[in-house]
């Protein structure tokens, strides 16, 4: 089943609604933002304050606001104007100065070497031209600039969990039926090779794995289906943490070669 990226238009009012589907992505922030902050601040000793930062596929600003609070000077781009409107409204409400613009990852409207940091989360498995998106991100990064990413591995396990359990089986589904296409998932070695082809040298790679057991996950999904807990609460209780297991979700970072 092909990916329906129009969902981000029709469901844009749920980005900041705790009971809404798109707000579920906020439940991933402790894991993915935690990884980004740890690499930047603890491993590399980088002061993020004032760093020109690009969020590719920013949606409603769920992750952009985390980076803005860290002190980054964030610009977010997304093809969904409805999502951008939700992002702008929430940033104003929170008093955050984030520059949101309508654009696609395949055609970023910025000069070469504009940004010191860039990231692309929950996006790469949705794009039709992965090489073009990566090339554009590399183009707008300064030499030595950093790129963070996360995506979904293309394995039989990811097909069972992300497609069958989370998306297709009516008794457990958490996602709309056409949110993901397993054929568009990306193996780590494929992505690192694509990064290298655009001058981005991969420096780190980690997996993410739930602390909840398979039985606990099943019960949480059933509770969500029955309306006993929200999307966000289900993801929070599943509780993703960094792991050596990259068979479903993985995240990493690369440096723009000077």
N, C-alpha and C positions, 0 to 999 in steps of 0.2 A: 504494500500500500504506500503510495507516494506521501512525502511529508507535506503537511498543510501549514505553511508559515503564515497564512492569513489568520490563524488562531490568535496571533499576537495583536491583531487589530480588534477582533470581535470580543476578546477577553481582556482588553487593556484595563478595564475598570477593576480588575481583580489583583493588579500588581501590589497594591497596598491595603487590600482587604484580607484580614487574617483568615476569614472563612473562604476566600477565593482560591482558585487553583494556582494562578501564577505566583501568588505569595509563598507558595511552597518552596520556591527557590531561596527564600530568605533562610530557610532551615538548613541550607547547604553552606551558608556564610561562615559559621564557626570553623568548618573544615577548610574550605578553600581560601577564605581571607586569612585564616590563621597560618596557612602555609605561606601565602604571599608575604605577610608581615614578618614571619620568622626568617625567610630567606633574605628579605630586604634589610631588616634591622639587625637581626642577630647574627646571621651568617656573613652578610656582606658589609655590615656596618654602615649602611646608607641612611642618611637623614632624609626621609621622604618629603619633608616640608618644602613646598614651593616647586616640587618636581612636576614638569609638564607631562601629564599622563593621559593616555588615550584608552577608552573603553570601547571596544569594537563589538557591536551588538548589545548595547547597554540596556535595552528593554525599558522597564519602568524605573531604572536607577537603583535596583536592589544592592548591587555591588559597588556602583559608583559612589554612593553615599558613604560606604565604609572607607574607601580610599580618600574621599574628601575630608572625612573626619580625622584621618591619619595625617592630613596636612598637604596632600597632593593637590595640584592644580588640574582638575579633571575636566576633560572633554569627552562626552559620550556621543556615539553615533549609532543610529538604528534606522532601518527602512520603514518602521511602523510609526507613523505620525501620531496615532492614538496612544501608543506606548510612550512616546516622547512627551506628549501633553501630560500624561500621568506622572512622568518623571519630573517635569518642570514644576508642576503643582506641588508635589511632595517636597522637592528641594526648597521651594519658597517657604513652605510651612516649617521646614526644619532650619531655615536660615543658612542654607548651604549654597555657595556660589559655584554651580556646575554648569558648564556650557554644553547644551544638548543640541545636536544638529541631525537633520535627516540625511542619511547617506547609507550606502551599502559597503560592506567590507571589500568588495571587488573594485570600488572606485572611491577611495578616500579623498575628500576635498581639502587636502593639506599639502604644502610644499614638502620637498625632501627634507629629511633630518629635522623634523619639527619637535618630536617628543623624546623624552628621556626614558619613559616607561610606557608599555602598552600591555593590554591583556585582552583575552578573548575567551569567555567562559560560557558554557552551555550554548555554543554557537557553531563550532566547526563541523559538528555532525549534521547541521542543517543547510550548509552552503552547497551550491551546485558546482562551484569552481574553487576547490580548496587551494590549489597552487596560486591562483590569482589573489585570493585573500591574503595568504601568507606573504606573497611578494609585495603587496601593497603595505602591509604592516611593516615589513622590513624596510621599505622605501622611506616611510615617514619616521622611522626611528633614527636617532643619532648614532654614529659609530660608538660602540660600547654600550648602547642602550639595551634595556632588558625587556623581554617579552614573556609573559605568563600565559598559560593556557590550561584548560581542562576539557576533556571530551570522554567519549564512551568507546571502549575497546570492542572490536568485532570478533566475538568468540561465541561458541555455543552457549556458554554460561550467560553472557549478556543478552543473547536472544531469549533465553528462558526467563531471565529476571526482568529486563527492561521492556521487552516486547510482549511476552506472554503474561507474566505475573502482573506487571505494572500497567500494561496498556490494553491487552486484548481480552483477557479472561474477565468476564463480567463480575464474577463474585469477589475479585480482588483488585480490579483496575483502579489506578490512582490518576492516570493520565488520559487525555482524549485519545481515541483509537488511531488517529493519524498524525500524532505528534512526532514520532520517530519512524525511520525506515532502517532496519538492521543493516541493509546493504550500504548505507551511508556512514556507519560507524567506522572508526579508524584505528588500525593497529598502531601501537607505539612506534615500531620501526618504520612504518609508512610515514608517520607524521615527522619523526626526527629527520628522515631523508628529505622530506619536502622542505623542512626548515633549512637544512643545509644547502639545498638548491637555491635558496634566496639569501644566503649569507648569514643565517641565524644558527649559531653553534649551540646545540643543546647542552645544558649544564647540569640539570637536575630532573629527576623523574620519580614520582611516587604514586602508589595506588591509594584508593580509599575503600574502606570496608566497614560495614555496620557493626556496632558492638552488640546489637540485638541479635538473638538467635533466629534461625529460619522460622521456628514455631512462633516466636514473639512477633516477627515481621508479619506473618500470616494473620495473627490475631489483631495487630494494629491496622492492617489493611481492611479486615472485616469490620472493625470498629468504625473506621472512616466511612466505609460503604453504608453502614447503618446510621450514620450521622451522629455518632457518639463523640467523636473527636474531629477536629478540623484537619485539613491538608497539612498545615504547618505543624500541628501537634504530632501527627503521624510521622513526619520526617524527623522532627526533633527527637522523638523516642527511638526511631531507628538508629539515630546517632552515628553518623559517619565519622570515621577517624582515619588518619594516615595509616597506611599498611604497605607491606611489600607485595601484596596481592593486587595486581593491575588487571585482572581478568575481566572486570566490569568497568570501573571508573579509574581514570588516571589523570594526573596533573603534573606539570613540569614548567621549567623556565629555560630560556635561551638568551644568548647575548649576541647583539649585532656586531659582526666582525668589522673591525676598523678598516 
